[in-house]
Amino acid sequence: MNRRTFRATAPRKPRNPAFSRRAFLGATGVGAAVLPFVPLLESEAGVTGFPTRLILLFSANGTIHENWRPSGGQTDFTLGPILAPLAPHQDKLVIVDGMEVVREGLGDGHQMGMACLWTGNQLLPGPFGGGDGGSAGYAGGISVDQHIANTIGTQTPYKSLEFGVMTGGANNWTRMSYAGPDQPVAPEDNPQAMFDRLFVDLDLDTQGIEKLKAERRSVIDLVKGDLNRLQSRYGGGDRLKVEAHLEAIRAIEMRNEAAVPNCEAPTLDLSGDPYDQANFPVVSSRQIDQLVMSLACDLTRVASLQWSASVSGVVFSWLGHTSSHHDISHYGDDDPTMSPQITEINIWYAEQVKYLLDQLAAVPEGDGTLLDNCLIVWGNELSRGNSHGNRPVPFVLAGGAGGMLQTGRYMDYGEIAHNRLLVSICHVMGLADQMSFGDNDPSGDGGLVGLL
């Protein structure tokens, strides 16, 4: 197939040759067509097969269920207005209805929904206020993407990659991935920073790569020494945090020694302010482009894309809106603008998901495509914004999942804890013995019946 090449309208920033400890720590926190590359996995096909990749997607503030759900039967269904943009990929979809995000303990609806979405866990006590049960902190357990990454992530330079689009500051309204209890994983909102993180090595010759690796080793040794000294001074929760930092440094050390992927660095126009709301659409497409590239080059097999955050204040001015997404979502059902505008916003997000699926489907892998070997799961922290509802929370699954997923179906489970969906995600990704996930549903009943 033809591969189209990006042409930048502005050159990306040159890499700073001064690799300081501050720059290193800051970096540990990159188009409209398939990016040019030579897929690393091309030569592996037919010997080991292609791996299954996981992509988690998030959009905020609930939906309009009556405009989201399909009509018709399990296999002969018609997509509703919100999901209509996904029609070209309907044979690669599973619409999962009836999920309840069980919410107990601390936090308001947005906080609990955001923290529980991929962890299935309650919030720990903490400094962020919200709710009637006391001040809430971060989630009390690991998220499903990080749990899976701990198993399969050692095979790639990055265990996982977290892409963001204007996700905001660090608090429990803005974090959906967790390395463990009280250990949020921050998404990268800046496409330029992500580009530099992923592709800077691809511009270097062998001598340059070895020099850069040596510089990194020096900085890694300094940081490890600092953290080891701190570890002996602290106990309890502080010691756990230092140990988590050491584990992150060990992962960086492994990446530094890994072979440089056999890929060609893409050429992207990364100009513009990634934090200007008017640029929200273009930042979204840039992050999708780089996400697809990272999977195609086998830089990672677990990725996520977080559009904004719970209580999203984005004003969808390109849709003609003048009020923020969150404000509109809290208008009453009798307001004539609420349902149409929330529907428009969710249609726009469905268009972004379609763009992602288009890009994945354009990458050949063996007799199929990258989309055939991905499991994409799109979720939300609420069912309906003005009620802060927790059921039914909308979930859309897409991709072939390496043959594990029976696609082209609409599955209505009535009301069932979404923890069961998290278990099914584990099963798709090779964790066959997983029978429960998260403390909000410790039943051990396994995944969703009939999904796989």
N, C-alpha and C positions, 0 to 999 in steps of 0.2 A: 504494500500500500504506500501511497505517497506520504512523506512526513514533511510537514510544513515547519518553517523555521521562524522563530521570533526575531524581529529586528527592533532594537532599542531606539527610542526617540531621544533618550538621554543616557549617557554611559553610567554604569553603576560606579559607586565610589571605589577608589583603589583601596586595597587592604593596607592597614597601618603596619609597617614592618616592626614597630616597637611593640613587642608582645609582653605586656606588663602583667603583674599579678592581678592588678585591679581589672584590666581588660579580660583576663582569663576568667575571673570569678563572675564578671558581668555577662560573659558569653555562656555560662553554664545554666543560667536561670531557667527561599530560603523563604495570561495569554489566551488567547482564544483558540489555540490549536494544540496538538500534541507537541511537547517539547522535544527538541532534537537530542537523541541519546543512542547509545548502543547498550541495550539492556544486559546487565550482568548475568541474568538468569537464562539468556538465550541458549547458551551452551549446555545448560543443565537439563533442559527439557529432554524427555525420553530416557534420562538416566535416573534422576531423582524426582521428576515431575515438578510442577510449579507449586510453591507454598501458598497457603491460604492467608490472606491479609485481613485485618480488622480495621474498620474506620467507624468511629463514633461521631455523630453530628448532634449539635444542640441549637435550637432556637427557642425563644422565650415567650412568656406571658400567655400561654394557652392558645386554644384554637376555637373555632366555631364548629362543634362536632357535627352538626347537621349538614354543614358544607364540606366537612372533611371526609366523612365516612362514604364508602362506595355504596352503590345500590346493586341489587341482584344477588346471585348465589356465590358460593365459595370460589368457583372457577369461572363462572360466566358473569362477572361483575363489571360495572361501569364506574370509573373513577368519578368522585364528586368534584365540584368546582375547584377546591383547594389543591387537590392532587392531580388535576387534569394535565398540568405540564409534564407529568411523568408518563403519560400515555405511550410515548414511543418505546418505553422500557417496561411496559406492563407485564410482559412475560418474565421479567427479572425481578418482580416485586412480590413481597408478602405484606399485606396490610394487616396489622395486628391490633384488633379492637378489644376493649373490655379490660385493659390493664389498670390496676389500682396501685399507685405509689403509696404504700402504707406509710403513714406519718404519725409518729408518736414522739413524746418528749419535748425537748426545747425547740424554740425557733418559730418564726412565722411561716405561712404557707410557702412563700418564695424560698426562704432559707432551707426549709426541710425538703422541698421539692428538688432544689438544686443539689443539695448534698446527698440526698437519697437516690437520685436518678441513676447513677452508675455504681453506687456503693451498696445500696439497700440497707444502709445503716442510719441510726439516729445520730443527732448532733451531740457533741460533747459540750460541757459548760465552757463558756468563753466570753469574750468582750464585745460581741457584736449586737447585743440587744435583740429585740424582736420577740413577738409572741407573748403569751400570758404566763408561761411556765418558768421564766427566768432568762437571763442573758445567755445567748448561745454562742458556741464556737464553731470549729470545723467538724467535719464528719468523723465518726468513730471507727471507720474501717477503710480498707483498701478498695479502690474502684476496680471494676471488672477489666478495664483495659490494662491497668498496671499489674493486676494479678496474672493476666495472660502474658503480658510482656516479660514478667519474671521467669516464665517458663520457656518462651520461644525467642525472647529478645537477645539472648547471648549469641545468636547466630548472625547478627547484623551489627553494623557500627553503632546504631542507636536502638536501645530497647524499645523506645516509643518516641513519637514526635507529636507535640501539642501545638496546633495552629490556632490562632485567635484572630478575631476581627473586632477591635475596639471593645475588649472585655472588661476594662476598668481595673481599679485598684484591688489590693489583696484583702478579701474578706469572704465570708461564706455565701454571699450572694453571687460571687463571681467565679468560684472554683468548682469544677465538676470532677476532676481527676485527682486521685489521692494515692500516694505511695504507701500509705498506712494510716493508722489513727492519728489525727491531728497533723497530717503531712500533706497539705495541698500541693499539687503540681501546677505551676503557673504556665498558661499558654503564652506563646510568642505572638504579639500583635503586629510587629513590624516586619513586613515582607523583606526589607533589606537586611535586617538582622538575621532572619531565618536563612536567606540566601547565603550570607557570609558564613553562617554556621555550617551549612550543608555542602557548599560547592567550592569554597575557597581553595581546597587542596587540588581540585581538578585543573587549576590553571598552572600548576607548578610542574617542572621536570623532576626527574628522580633525585637529583642533587638538592633541589629546592625543598622537596618533600622531606628528605632526611634532615636537612637543617631545621625546618620548622618543627619536626617531631622532637629533635634534640632540645630546642627552645622550650617546647611544651613540657618535656620531661623535667627540665630544671624548675619550671614553675610548679608543676605537680608535686615534686619533692618538697618544695618550700611550703606549699599549702598543707600537704599531709603532715609535715612536721609541726606546723602551727596547730592543726586539729588534734594531733596525738597529745600535744602538751595540754591543750584545753580539756581533753577527755579525762585526764587524771585529776583535774581540779573540781569537776562537777559530779553530781549524782542525780538520781531520779530522772525527771522529765528532761532536764537540761542535758544530761548524759545521753539520753536517747536521741535528742536532736543532733548532738555532735556525731553520734554513730551514723545517723542518717546522712549527714554531710560527708562522712568518710566513705560511705557506700557509694554516694554520688561521685566522689573523686575516683574511686576504684573503677567505676563504669567509664569515666572519662579517660582514665589510663588505658583501659582495654581498647577504647575507640582509637586512641592515639597510635596504638601498635597495630591496628588492623590495616589490611591492604587497602589502597585507594581504589574505590569502585571504578569499573571499566565503563564510565559514562562520560558524555560530553556535557560540559557546563552549559546550561541554557542562557540565552541572551534575553533579558527582560527589561522593560521600562519600569524601574522602581522609583521614579521621581514622584514627588507629591507628598503631602502630609498624611501619614497613615492614621492620624487621630482626628482628622477633620471629617465630621459626619457626612459631608457632601461626597467624600471619597469612599464611603462604605461599600458601594457596589464594586468599585475597581479593586479595592483591597481584598474583597471576597474572592474575586476571580484570580488575583495573583496568588493568594494562599492556596486555592484549589490547584492551580497549575503546579505549584511547588510540592504540594502533597502527592499529586499523581507521580511527579518525577521521582520523589523519594521512594515510593513503592516500586516503580519500574526499575530503578537502579539498585534495589534491595538495600537501601540505606536503613530501612526499618520495615517491619511487618505489622506494626501496630501504630495507628495514627488517630488523631481526633481533630475536629474543626469546631470551634465554639464561636457562633455568631453572637456578639454582645454578651449579655449576662441576664440572669433573672432580674426583674424590675428594669428591663431594658428601656433606657430613655432615648433611644435613637428616634429621630424625626425622619420619617420616610418622605422627604421633600421631593424626591424624584417620582413619587406616586401622587404628588399634589397635596400631601398631608401637611398640616401646620402644628399639630399636637404630637407629643411623644407617643411611642408605641405603648408604654405602660399606662399613660393617662387614658388613651383610647380604650385599652383593654378593661378599664374600670368603669367606663360608662355603663349605665343600666341597659338592660335588654330592650327597654322602650325608647332608647335614644336612637334616632334614625341613622346616625353615622357609625355607631359602634360595630355592628355586624358587618356592614359592607367594607369598612376600613380594616378591621382585623382580618377579614377574608382576603382583602388585597395584599396585606402584609404576608400572610401565610402562603398565598399564591407566589409571591416574589421569592420566598424561601424555597418553595418547591421548584422554581425555575433554577435556583442555585444548585439544588440537588441534581436536577436534570443535567446541568452543565458538568457537574462532577461525574455523573454516570456516562455522559458523552465522552469525556476525556479518558476515562478508564476503558471504555469500549473501543477507543481508537488505538490502544496499545496492543499489538499482537503478542500472544503467548501461545506457542505451539499451533494447534488447530483452532484455538479460541482467542480470547482476549483477557486482558488484566481484570476486567469486570467479572469474568467467569470465575476468577480466583479470589474474589473479595467478598466479605460480608460487611455491608454498610448498614448501620442502625441509626435512625434519626429519631430523637426524642425531644421532650419538652418538660419543664418542671411543673406545669399545671395542665389541667384539662380545660378549664375556662377561666379567663383572667378575672372577671368581675365577681366571681364566687370563690376565688382561690381554690378551686376544686382539685381533688386528687384522683378522680375517676370519672369517665375513662380518659386516661392520659394517652395522647396519640403516639403510636410507634409505627414507623415504616421500615421494613427490612428490604434490602436490595442486593443484587449480585448473585452469582452462582455459588459462592462459598465453596468452591472446589468440588461441587457435586453434592454437598451435604444438605442443601436447602431445596425443598420442593417449592418452586416459585410459581408466579402467576395465580396467586390465591388471596382471598380475603378471609381471614380467620377471626371470628368473633368469639371470645372466651367468656362472655358474660362479665363477671367481676372476679378477677383473680390477681393475686399479688404479683407485681411485675418482677419480683425477685426470681420467679420461675423463668422469666425471659432471660435474666442475667445468667442463670444456670445453662439455658440452651445456648447462649453465646459461648460459654466455656466449652460446651460439647462440640460446637462447630470448630472451635480452634484447637481441638485435640485434647482437652482436659475431660476425658470421658468419665472419670470417677467422681466428678463434681456433682453433689446431690443437693446442695443448698448454697445460697450466697447472701450474706448480710444478716444482721440480727433482727430485721423487721419481719422475716419469715423463716424461722429456723426449722421448719417442718421436715426438711430432708426429703420432700416428695419429688425432687428432680425437676426437669425442665418442663416446657409446655408440651402437652400431649399432641402428637400429630404435626408438630411444626417442622421437624426434620425428616 
